[in-house]
Amino acid sequence: MNNPAHATRILTQIDPRSWEHPADRAALNALRRIPVFDQVLRSLFGFFGEKPLRLAFLSGSVRVTETQYGRVHRLYGEVCRTLDTERYPLYVQQNVQLNAFAYGMQQPFIVLNSAVVEALDDDELRFILGHEVGHVLSGHALYLTMMQILLQLSQVGFPIVGMVANVVLMALQEWHRKAELSCDRAGILAVQRPEPALRTMMAFAGGKNPTANLDEFMRQAEEYRETGDIADQVFKVLNVLWLSHPAPVLRAAEMRTWFESGGYERILAGDYRRRGEPDAAYSEDVKAATQSYREAAREGFANAQQAARRVVDSFRQGFGTRP
């Protein structure tokens, strides 16, 4: 299962803005501008502090060290060195789902489900670790923690969760779907090989299986992007409305789009933002995200037009008419 070590370029002082998806940054900025956002955030901080959350994982999981989960500890060190960052506390919890997450309000930490450690090979695990480090470096851990707390409170009918909190929760989930696309890029940069990231998405979609075919999976991803009439486009939106993650096939397709754009190669060549460089104006984030959404909408409309033509052509053929 383990892969031989391979050299990676150390991305010295890389700023997370280098890999962030434009829609992620704009969605987060928009989230912070929701009038009730600060109110809900302050309420959550009042009910839940940093310490109880950290104690929960100290009591119910295993902290990764040189002598506990040594393989994970080694790979984590490689990832942090590649992304030029400190090690954040890392835990493994017993869970059969392929998943991992970054939490923490003031002091972020990372949690891996045991299934991830057991099922994935070294490069795939490097991708997962890089993805979660990306969340921390991009400042996502605070909002991921807030989203998880709101989700849990909404399930038990806690008084703080009402219409206002639900608005924030839906906005958080919309942002998080974009944030996942950003951190997939961080994971790829941690490995510096595209295939492990794509294989991981295939495992998320259908489980880890030696007979799975990556080429077939990527063709499926393209089919999903290209298929659909107007109704299908609506259903695609509704299908993810209450999900925190985008579909694995779409994440794989987004990765390939990033490769084809040249963004990945430019970073490996040293063309990336360094920490401390001035931030782009909010208007630039919005402009970039608008362009991203515009392209997606244009593609969806083109697919709908093609579907409409197919319906008309089928109708004409059925009645023996010609254009």
N, C-alpha and C positions, 0 to 999 in steps of 0.2 A: 504493500500500500504506500509505503514511503517513497518519495521521489528523491533522487540525488540532488544535493545542493547546487544551486546555480548562482552565478554572480548577478547582482543587481546594482544599478546605479544609485548611489546615495543622493537623494534629492535635497541637497543642503538648503536649509531655511525655507523650504517650500511653504507657501501660503495656501490655505485651503481654498481660497478664491480661484486658484489655478485649476481645480478640478470641479468646482461647483457648477451644477446645471443652472442656466439662467432663470429657469422657471422656479427653481428651489429658492434662490435668493430673493426673487420678487415676491414669492408666496410668503416667505418668512417676514419680509418687510411689511407686507399687507396685513399679516396676522398681528403684528405688533401695533398696527393702527386701528384694530377693532376697539371701539370705545370701552367695552367692558373687559378687555383682555387683562389689563393690569389689575383690575378689581378681583377677577377670578384667580389670577396668579397669586396675589397677596393673600387671598383666602386659603388657598392650598398651602402656602408657606405657613400660615397660622395653624392649620390642622396637622400638617405633616412636616417635620423637620428633616434635616439631613441624617441625623443620627439613627432614628428608628429604621429608615430605609436601609442603611448600611448594616445595621445589626441583624436585619432580617436575612441578609445574604451571608453574613458571618455565621449565623446559626444554622442555615439550611443549605449550604453549598460548600465547596472545597476551594480554598484560595490556591491559585497556581504559584508554585515556587520551583526552585531547582530540584527539590526532592519530592514534589507532588505535581503530577502531570508534567514530567520533565520534558517530554517532546513538545507539549504546548508552550512551555516556558521558553524553550530554545527558539521555536518559530516566532513567538511573540517578540523576542529580543531582535530577531532579524527584521521583522516588520517595522518595529519602532526605529531601528537604525536606518532603514531605507527611507522612511518618511521623516527622519531627523526630528524625533520627538521623544519625550520622556515616557517611561512605562507608567501606565495607570493601573490601579489594582484590577486584577483579573480573577474571575471565579468560574468554576464549572458547577452546574446544578443538574440533578437527575431529571431528565425530561426526554421523552422519546421523539419529540418533534425536532426537525432540522431548523434550528433558529438560534439567534444570538441577539444581544441588544446592549446598548450603552445607556446607563442611568446616572443619576446624581444631580442634585440641585446646585451644590457649590463645589464638591469634590467628585468629579466623574469617575465611574468605574465600569468595567465591561464584564458581561456574563455570557458564557457559552453553555448551550444545552449539551448534555452528555452525548446525545445522538450525533451532534456535529463532530465531536472529537473522535467518536468511534467509526463513523461512516466515511469521512472525507480523508483524502490523501494529503500529503504535506502542502502541496501548492494550493489545493482547494481551501485548506485551513488557513494558509497565509492570506488568501483572498478574503475570507471571512474576518480574520483579525484586522486586516487593513481597512475593510469596510467599517468596522466598529471604531477603529482609531480615527477614521475620517469623520464619523459622527462627533467624536469628542473634539477634534481640532476645529470643526466648523461651528462649535458651540451648540450642537443639537441636543446634548444630553439633558439640559434643563427642560426643554420643551417635550422631549420624549418621556421624561419622568412625569411631567404634568399631564400628557396625553394618557399615559397608562393609569395614573391615579383617577382621572376623570372616567375612563372606561370602567374601572373596577367599581367606582362609586355609583355610576349609572346603573350597574347591574343589581345593586342592593338597595336602590332608592334612597341614597343618602340625601339629607335636606339641601346640601349645597348645590346639588345637581338639579337644575330646573331648565327652563327655556334658555336662559342666558348662558349657562354652562354648556348646554348642548350646542349652541351656536359656536362657541369657542372650540368644543370638541370636534365638530365637523370641519371647522377651519384647520385645526391641528392635523386631522387625518388627511385633508387635501394637501397641506404643506408636506406632510411626511412622505406621501407618495412621490413627491418631487425630490425630497431629500434623499430617498433611497437611490434615485438615479445618480445623484451627486456622489454618494458614498460607494456605489458600485465602481465608479472611476477611481476612487482612492484605493479600493481593494485591488484593482487591476495594476495600479502603480506600485503597490506593495509587492506583487508577484513579478510584474513586468513580463508577463506572458498572457495573452488573451484567453487561451483555451481553458485554463482552470476556472476562470470566472464563468465562462459559458457552460462548462460541465456542471458547475455548482447550481446554476439556474435550472439545468435539466434535472438535477437531483431534487431541487425544491419542487419542481413540477410533478415528477413521477417517481421519486425515490431513487436510491442508489442501486443501479442494476448493471452488471457487466455487459449485458446485451444491448444497452441503450446506445443509440447512434446519434452523435452530435450533429452531423450534417442533416439528418432527417429533422432533428429538433429545430435547427435554424431555418429550414424550409417551412416548418410549421409556424415559426415566428413571423416570417414574411407573409405567409398566407393569412394570418390573423390581421396583420396591418393592412393588407390589400383588399380583404373581403368585406363586403357589406353594403347594403343599401342604407337609406336614411334611417330606417327603423333600427338596423344593426348598430349604427353609430350611437343612437340614443341608448340602446341596451348596454353598449360598452361602457357608457358613463354610469348608468344605473348599477351595473354589476360591481363597480368599485366604490360606490358612494360611501359605504360604511366600512371599507377595508383600509387598513393602515399601509399595506404594501401593494404596489402594482403587480400585475400578473408576471410570473417568471418569463413567459415567452416575450412579453413586451420589454422587460428589462434586458433580455438578451439582444433584442432588436435595437434597443437604445445604445447598448454597448457597441454594436457593429456600426451604428451611425456615427458614434464618436470616433471609432477607428478610422472610418472613411473620411471624416472631416479633417484628419491630420492632427487633431488636438492631442492625442496620445503620443504620437511621434515627436511633436514639438516639445512636450514636457521632457521626454527622455533625452532630447537634444540639448536641454538646459534652458529652453525658452519658456520660463514660467515666472509668476509673481513671487517675490521674496517677502518674508514677514517684515512688517514695518513700512512697506510701501503704501502710499495713500490709497484709501478706498475709493471705489467708483461711486459717483453720485447715485442717489436712489433713482433718479430719472433714467440713468443709463441701465440700471437693473430692469426697470419696467420696460424700457425700449427693447432690451435683449429678450426678455420674457415674451413680450408682445409678438416679436418676430417668431419666436419658437411656437407660440400658440397659433399664430397666423399660418405657419407652414403646416402644422398639424390639421388645422381646420381646412386648409386648401386641399390637403391630401384626402381628408374625409369627404369633402364635397366632390372631388374628382371620382372617388370610389362610388359615391351615391349616383353620380351621373352615369358611370359605366353600368351600374346595376340597372338603372332606369332604361338605358338603351337595350340591355339584354332582355328586359321584360317586353319592351316594344317589339324587338326582333322576334322573340318567341311567339308573341301574339300574331304578328304578320305571317310567320311561317305556318302557324296553326290554321290560319284562314286562307292561306295561299295568296296573300297580297304581297306586293312589292313596293319599296319606297319610291 
